[in-house]
């Protein structure tokens, strides 16, 4: 029995021609679907077929008639009037710009002549009744540049004691723990020995021999109970050691808190002494009224107290440390308040 002949392969040119025709038909249909007539408040938009375009496929020679569309937009009377006004406005602005640019071009093309059409100069002799400007003033007396000595600022204060850095004995209460465990074992071991003897006697009375499975199981139970009791003793000793450690830690914390309180109190006394010294200095500074120069015509009066306050800000209390900076701010504030009080008087 012979095999059937294979089918004839399709002609590629015929397949390409069919595919091209399908594509052209699809494009024409999409054009008709997409060109939708529109009606809006501004007008209408319509698409009409106004002719055909003949296109020939270069590979197959087939000719296709492709429709050609024309879009027509019609405005409403109101929209047409607005469009006309806009166009007229644009034309007017363009005309105005053209005219003015020509005028500017004509002005720039002529050379500048300062003598032509320039206003005449005024007469300075007509200005009367103006006094002469003051060019000097009475220097007054000598400037006071020093005050009394009010002592040095306190820079140190008493020692508040050493900080507690460790607590408890060197063995960390291990000896105390051992004593607790030995005391508990002294009560536990005799009881365990008695219980072991009772179990061995009970097994012998029941006829259970040494080394048998029943004997081994009974002794294992006893050993587990004895181990649990010994572990309980160890835990009790550890709890006692922890309790003593906690007591020592609280005592050390109390000592450090007391040391910190003593340190803060000493620091507060030192700050109070420095602030009192600064206040006394600034009061004397404010009361040191320098002779004020006599005021002449159009000569401003010179105040002496702000200058002294500035000298106080440059005093020996300036330092790079934060504590000194805060102290300097307090001194400056006191000086300002004292200066204001002196001015009010």
Secondary structure as UniProt FT lines:
FT   HELIX           12..34
FT   STRAND          38..40
FT   TURN            41..42
FT   STRAND          43..56
FT   TURN            58..60
FT   STRAND          63..75
FT   HELIX           77..109
FT   TURN            114..117
FT   HELIX           124..126
FT   TURN            170..173
FT   HELIX           174..205
FT   TURN            206..207
FT   TURN            210..211
FT   HELIX           213..287
FT   TURN            297..298
FT   HELIX           305..313
FT   TURN            316..317
FT   HELIX           322..344
//
